[in-house]
Amino acid sequence: MIHRPQATAIGAMALAAFLALSLPAAADRPVKIVAFGDSLTAGYGLSATEAFPARLQQALAAKGHAVEIVNAGVSGDTASGGLARLDWSVPDGTDAVIVELGANDMLRGVDPKVTRAALDTLLGRLKQRGIEILFTGMRAAPNLGAEYGQAFEKLFSDLAAKYDVVFYPFFLDGIAAQAKFALRDGVHPNADGVIGIVTGILPKAEELIARVKTKKGS
């Protein structure tokens, strides 16, 4: 006959063993990432499976990373527009965010100071929430002039250093201004262009995942 204290202890041990078997370890749960940007993220002119978030998730899975990437891209979004929708676009439980904004600011000739201020606030708020960040930069079109281009492009590297985030200097690196990688509008990437973007940014995405896992202690 088992005395009550001993029975209680055995019951507690059995419950702990059951929970350990039935609940996945934190390290086994997918890293939850929000791809937060404009039409380059949303996948303008492409199917959902051809868009950047889906292609990146597929590429990461092929390398053994368990991730869930949500497409929070909105065509036409500026840095200020992204800031305005940040809280509801990045829900609680998000581990990391890929921030891809600024292209529409440049195309509209928005003062780089305005873009800088919006992205500064956006990155700061994500950091306050303990969310890891992959920050992507953008280059200015030559017709905007050297002064504008320098101020615009510098804001990305400055903010990346300020917040110590994973940084990919040019989201369209390797595919910009190449007709074979663009849709008929000559601006947005086609399916092959997206694959090129994913190939370039993949090491930085893995660095982002490593930061998340380090923070979780896994």
N, C-alpha and C positions, 0 to 999 in steps of 0.2 A: 504494500500500500504506500502510495506516495503522499508525503505530508504536503499541506497546502503551500508553504513557501517554496518548496522544491518544485511543485507542480506549476506554480506561477512562473518560476524561472525557466522551466522547460518550455512553457507556452510562449514566453517572450522570445526565446531562442528560435523556436519554430517559426514564429511570425517574422522575425528578422530574416531568416533563411528564405522564407517564401517571398518576401518583398525583394530581396536581393536577386532572386531568380526571375521574378515577374516584371520588375521595372528595369528598363534599359539604363545603363550607366550614362552619366552626363557626357562622357567622352564619345559615346556611340550616337548621340543625337546629332542630327544635321546642324551645321552652322547656318543660322538664318541671316541672309543678306538681302538688303533692299538696294536695287539699282535705281538710283534717284537722279533723274536728269530730264533732258528735252527729247526732241524727235530722234536724236542719235541713239538714245537708250530705248525709247518707245518702239522703234523699228518702223519708222515711217515708210509706207509702200511695201512692207514685207509682211509675211505671215507671222503669227506669234512664235512659231517654232524657229523662224529664221532670225528673229530679233536678238540683239546683243545679250540680254539676260539669259535667254534659253540656251543660246550657243555657249556662253561662258559656263553655265551650270553643266552642260554636257561635257565640255572640255575638262572641267575640274573632276567630274565623276570618272572620266577615263583615266585620270591620274590617281584615283583612289580616294578622293575627297568627298565626304558626304555633306552636301550643301543644298539649301533651298534658296533660290534667288527669285525675289518678287520683282516684277517689272513695274516700277513707279515712274516711268517716263511720261512726260506730257509734251506733245508737239507744240512748239512755239514758246515754251517756257523760258523766261529769263532768270537770272540769279535772284532777283527780287521776287519773281513769281514763285520760284522754288521755296524761298524762305517763308512766303505766306502760307504755303500748304505743308510745311515740314512736319508739324506735329501729327496731322492725321495721315500723312503718307508713310511715316515711319512709326509703326505701332510698338507698344511695349513688347519686350521679348526679342527685339531685333538685336543681333550680335554685331553686325557690321553694316556699313553703308558705303556704296560706291557713288561718289558725288561727281556728276558730269553735267556741269552747267557753265554757261558763259558764251557759247557760240552765238546765240541769238542777241546777246548784248553787243557783241562785236558786229554782227550783221546790221544791227540798227544804229550803230555808232553811239551807243550809250557811254557816257563818261566813265572811264575805268575806275574812278573814285567811287561811283555808285555801285558798280559791280563788286569792287573790293569790299565795300562796307557790308553788302548783303551776304557775300560768301564768308566774311569774317564772322558775322553773327551766326550764320548757319552752322559753320564748323564748331564754333564755341558752344552752341546749344547741344550738338551731338556729343561733344566731349563731356559736357556736364552730365549727360545721361549715361556715360560710361560706354558709349558705342565706338567701336573701332572704325577707322575711316580709310578708304582708298580714294584719294583726291586726284582727279584728272585735270590736266591743263588744256588750254586751247591757244592757237596762234591766230594772229590778226591778218586779215587780207592786206596785201601790199598797198592797195589803192587808198587805204586809210591813213597812210603816211607813217614815217619812221617814229615820230614822237608818240603817236597814238599806239602803235604796235609795241613799242618798248614798255610803255606804261601798262598796257593791257597784259602782255605776257609775263611781266615781272610780278604782277599781283598774285599769280598762282604759286610761283616758287616761294614768294615771301610768306604766304599764308601756310603753305606746307611746312615750312621751317618753324613758323610760330607755334603750330599745333602738333608738331612732331607726328605727322600722319604718313602713311604709305603714299608715295607720290609717283604718278605717271605723267610726265610733262606735256605730252601731246596725245590726246585721245585718238586722233586720226593718223598717227604716225605710220608711215609706210604705205598709206592708201590715199592720202589727200592729193587732189589735183591729178588723179589718174582715172581716165575715162572708163577703163575696164573694171574698176571697183565702184563705180557710181551708177545711180539710177539715171533716167533720162534728164532729170533736172540738173545733173552735173554737180549736185551738192550732197545729197544723202547717199550713204553707202548701199550697194546692192548686197545680195546674199554672200557673194564672194568677198566683198569689202568687209562685211561683218566678221567673217572668218579670219580675215587679216587682222582686224582690230583685236579679236580674241587671242590670236596667236601672239601678238605683241604684248598684250597686257597680262597674259596668263601668269608669268612669274611674280608680278606684283599682286595678283589675286591670291596666289599661294602664300605670299608674305603676309597678306591681310589675315588669312585663315590661321597662320602660325601665331600671329599676335592674339587672335581670339582664344586659341587653345592655351597659350601661355597664361593669359589672364584667368582662364578657368582652371588652371593648374592641371591640365590633362596632357 
